[in-house]
Amino acid sequence: MQPENERPLNQSCLKNGPKRGRQNGQKSRIYLVLFVVAAIAIFSFTVDCKADENDWFVYLGTQEAKKSPRKNINAAEALPPLPLPATPLRRTERKKPPQPDYLVGKVIWGQSASFSDSTGKKMDIADWNLCPTDTERFVAQARAMDLQYHWQNTNLNDFHFDPKKLPALLFSGVRTLKLSDSHIQALRDYVLNGGMIICDSIAGSPYFYESAKKIFFRAFPECRFRTISPDHPLYHIIVDVDRVTYKGNKGQSRPFMEGIYIGSRVGVLISKFGLGCGWNRSTGRLEKLKNAAYYDVKSANNIGVDLAA
């Protein structure tokens, strides 16, 4: 005999089992749908924020005509007439101006491609030179502060790696930076001998920024990147750079750069936010590039002057 208000355990399980099974199945399906939706949202957000590295590979310079270098010509004094059949003609002499010291070499790396702009004109672009006049303007800004320097394009295959002849190298780009083991070793020696390497993620691309850090982690496995402190001389040698303006919805804040220290000096400097287009005084193309993050013209040039010094 069993009490009327009690049910056998096996009877209760049999009666409630199918119902509870359906409820559990429905919950599982709901959780699965929510998980899939969340995963898609996170993936879409990540892809949207980072984008494919080739989406960053666009021309970022201006189309200004290059000016020919000034020709220094002095007229020689005319000779007075002589009682001879022929009179010497007025002549000109080209004077070669003294060359300023070389400050920086813009490193040639990566690949190149051709594309047509909105007018149908074909243009060639390269990983290392998306803003062709950035280094030229960087040095020109330094000259305006009475720092007489020159610059050059540098191919690592035939570079001397002598910091006494060329004290700084500039890597600029948006896509993944790739260097051979021999070049990485040579760059390590160059820095240890007194040279400085500057890496400019010219549009704030995560691909160039992250790959450059990996490259120089390989070059200096015993070191780590450290954030350059706000009171570092790199921000105060000539111009006090206490606050800067970031474009790309970053607002105004302190400057942000990272470096590998060799003793007390910065041997490798990486800018996560673009400098080159600011040096070029033209950020219009960056404004059209989704997710670009960079310094405005004034901030980039103030940082550039301190770097040149």
N, C-alpha and C positions, 0 to 999 in steps of 0.2 A: 504493500500500500504506500502511496505517495501523497503528500499534502496537495490539495487542489491548487494552491497558489505557487507551486513549484513546478518547473519543467525539467525534464531530463536534459543534461548538458548537450548531448548529441542532437536532441530534437531542436534546441534553441539554435545551435550552429547551422543546422540544415535549413531552418526557416529564414534566418537572417542573412545567411551566407550569400545568396545570389544578390540580395539588395545591396549589402555592403560591398560586394565585389563590383557591382555597377558603379557605386559611388566612388570607390577607390580608382576605378578605371577612368571615370570622368575627371577626377582630380589629377591623375597622372597625365591625361591628355592636355588639360589646362596648363599644368606646370611645363609640359613639353613645349606647348605653343608659346608661352611666356618666355621660356629660355631661348627658343629660336628667334623670337622677335628682338629680345635684348641683345643676342649675339650679332644679329644683322645690324642693329642700330650702332653697336660699338664698332663693328667692322667698317660700316659706312662712315662713321665719324672719323676713324683713324685714317682711312683712305682719303677722305675729303681734306683732312688737315695736312696730311703729308704729300699726297698726290704722287704720281709716278715721276721719277727723276727726270725723264725726258720732257715732262710738262714744264720744267724749270729752264730748259735749254732754249733760251730765246735771246735775241740781240738786245742789249741793254744800253748801247751807246747812242751817240748823236750822229747825224749825217752832215756835220759841218765839214766844209772843204779844208783840207790841211793846208796850212800856210807854209810857204817855203821859208827856210831859215834866212835871216837877214844877211845880206851880202855887204861886208865892210869894204868899201872901195874908196881909196884916197886918190885924188887927182895929183899927178906930179906937176911941179912948176914948169911952165912953158919956157923954153929957152929963147933968148933974144935972137933976132935974125942975124945970121952970119953971112959974111961975103963969100958964100959958097953956092954952088948950084942948087943944093937941096937944103931945106929948113926942117929940123927935127919936129915931128908931129907931137901933139899933145898925147900923153899916154896915161893909162890907168894901171894901178897896181892893186891886186887883191891881197888883203891882209888877213892872215889866219889868226883869229882871236884865240887867246889861251883857253884851253878846255877846263871847265870846273871838275872837281873830283866826282867820281861816280859814287852814288849813294846806294842805289837799289837796282836789282835786276828782276824783271818780271819773267817768271819761269814758264817756259813752253811745255805744256803737258796735254794729255788727252787726245781727243779726236776733233775733227772739223766737219762741217756740213754746209750746204748751200740751201737757201730758201728765197722765195719771192715775197717782197713786202706788198702793202696794199696798192702801191702804184705799179706793180708788176716788175719792179727793178730787182734783179738778182743780187743777193748779198751772201757773203761767206762769213760764217761764224765758227768759233773754236772754243773748246772748253776753257782754255787759259785766257781768252781775250774777248769775252762777251762785251766788255766796255773798253774799247781800244785806247781811249785817251785818259783812263783813270790815273795811271802812273805818271804820265806827262803832267797832268794837272796837279797831282800830289806834289811833284817836285817844283812846279811853278809856284804853288802856294808857299813852299819853303823859301823860294827865292824872294818872294815878296817880304819875307821877314829877314832878309839879308843873309840867308843860308844858301850859298852858291853850290848847288849840286847838279849832277846830271844822272841819267838813267839809261838802261838798255834792256832789250829783250835777251833772255838767257836760255840757251839750250843745254840741259844737263849733260848731254852726250859729249860735248866738247868744252865744258866749263872747267876752269882752273881750280875752283873751290878754295880760292885764296881770299880770306876776309880783308886782307890789307889792300887788295885791289878793288874789291866789291864787298862792302861790309854788311849788306842786307839783301835777302831774296824775298820776293813776294809771290805767293801762290794765290790765285783768284779763281773762283768758279762756283758752280751750282751742283754739278753732278759728282759722282763718287771719284775721289782722288785715288789714283793708282800709280805706284812707283815700284821700280824693280828693287831687289834686295841690294844690289850694288849702289844704286843711287841713295837708298836709305842710309847705308853705311857711310857713304861720302858726305851726306848732309849732316850726319852725326859728327863726323870729324870736323866739318866746316864750323859747326856751332861750338864745339869744344875748343877750337882754335881762335874763337872770338867773334864769329859771325852771328847774325840774327836772322831768323826766319819768321815772316809774317804771313798768316793765312787769313784771307778775307772771304768769308761766305757772302758773296757780293749781293745776293738777294735774300739772305737769311735761310738758305736751303738747308734742311736737316741732313741731306745726303752728303754734301761737301763738308759740312761741319763735323759730323760724326766720323766720316772716313779720314779726315785730316787728323783728328785726335787719335784714331787707331794707328795711323801711319807713324806718328811721332811717339806713341807709346812703344811701338816696335823699335824705333830708333833709340829711345831712352827708357828701357824697361825698369831701370832703377829709380826713375823719377815719376812724378805724377803732376797733372795739371792743377794749378792753384788759381783761384780768382784773384785778379789784380786788385789790390786794396785801393779804396778811394784816395788815400793820401800818397800813393805811389808817384814818383817823379814823372812817369809816363803821362800822367794827367796834369802836370803842373810845371814842366820845364820852362815853357814860354807862356802858354795860355792856361789859366786855371779852368779845368773841365770838371766842375762839380755836379752839374746837371746837364743832361742831354735830352733831346727829343727823338723818340723812336716813332717811325712810321709803321703802318700795318697794325693799327689798333693797340699799340704798345704804350702810348702816352709818354709822359716825361718822367725821368727817373735818373739814377746814377748811371754812369757808363758801365758796361759789362764786357770785360775781356778776360781771357784765361791765358796762363803762361806756364812754361816749364822753366824753372830757375836753374841756372848753372852758377853755382856759388851765390853771389848776391845780385846777379844780373839776370834779366829775362832773355833766354836763348831762343825760345820758340813762343810766338804770340799768336793766339787765335781769336778772331772776332766772330762771334756767333751771329751778329747782325751786320748787314752790309755797309761797307765804307766807300767802295769804289765809285758808285754812281753819285754819291755826295761829293767826293773829290772832283768828279766830272761836272758838278753843279747842274746835273740834269737827272731828276728822279721820275720823270714823266712815264717812262716805260715800266718802271717798277710798280707804279700805281695801278697799272693794268694787269699785273701779275698776281694772281690769287695766292694768298698766304705769304706774300713777300713781307719780310721784316728787316728794317734798315734804319740807319741814322739819317736825320734830315741834313741838308747841305751845310748849315752852320756847324752842327755838332760834328759831322764827319771831318770838316776842314780844321776845326779846333784840335781834334784828336790827331789829325795828320801832321799838323805843325809840331806838336809835341813829339810825335814819332820821329820826324825828320831831325829834330834837334838831338 
